[in-house]
C-alpha cells in the first residue's frame, strides 16, 4: 500500500523539509535515510517516487526497487543489470529513480558495482536519483565503516536520520519536572535531548 509524503510522520521538522525538496523535478540528489527499524524510512523513499512520477506502481519504467536483504534481489545488483535498467528507464524519464532498501546488506563487490553505476549515471545530463535506507547508525564511525565503503557513502549528497516520535505525554511531563527543579530550558533544546537520549517507546521518565 502506497503512502504519500503528507501522510508520513517525521520526528524532526528539518528532515521533513529536506525530504519535501526531493519532490522537485529539479532535484537529482541521492538520499540515504538512516535510523532504527520502524521509523518510516522505506515509506518515505517510496512516497518520494510515487509523487515524483504520479504512479502507484513503483515497478514501472521510471523506478527500480530492490530489497537488498532479499539475497535473490541483491544478486541482480551488478553492472550489467544496472546499466540495462538505466538505459530503459532513460527512455521514459529524465531522472529515473532507484530505491534500495537495507543498503548495508550489499556485499563489497555489489557496493563497488553500485558505486561505479552512480558515477556513470551522474555525469552531465545523464542523471539518476538513488533513494536508499539503512538501519546502521551513521554517527557511529566504526559501524558505518564496517557496513559501507567510503566511496559509496560519499555518493549520497543527503543523509538524514529518521527518528521515532516521542509519545505525546512525555514532553509535558518533562517540562513539569524541570520547572519543579528550577531548571531553565527551551523547547527546541529539550526536544533534541529527548529525541537523542530517551526511548521513544517509553511513557515514563527515569527519575535520575
Buried (B, 14 or more C-beta within 10 A) or exposed (E): EBBEBEEBEBBBEEBBEBBBEBEEEEBBBBBBBBBEEEBBBBBBBBBBBBBBBEBEEBEBBBBBBBBBEEEEBBEBBBEEBBBEBBEEBBEEBEBBBBBBBBBBBBEEEBBBBBBBBBEBBBEEEEBBBBBBBBBBBBEEEEBBEEBBBEBBBEBBBBBBBBBBBBBEEBBEEBEEEEEEEEEEEEEEEBBEEBBEEBEBEEEEEEEE
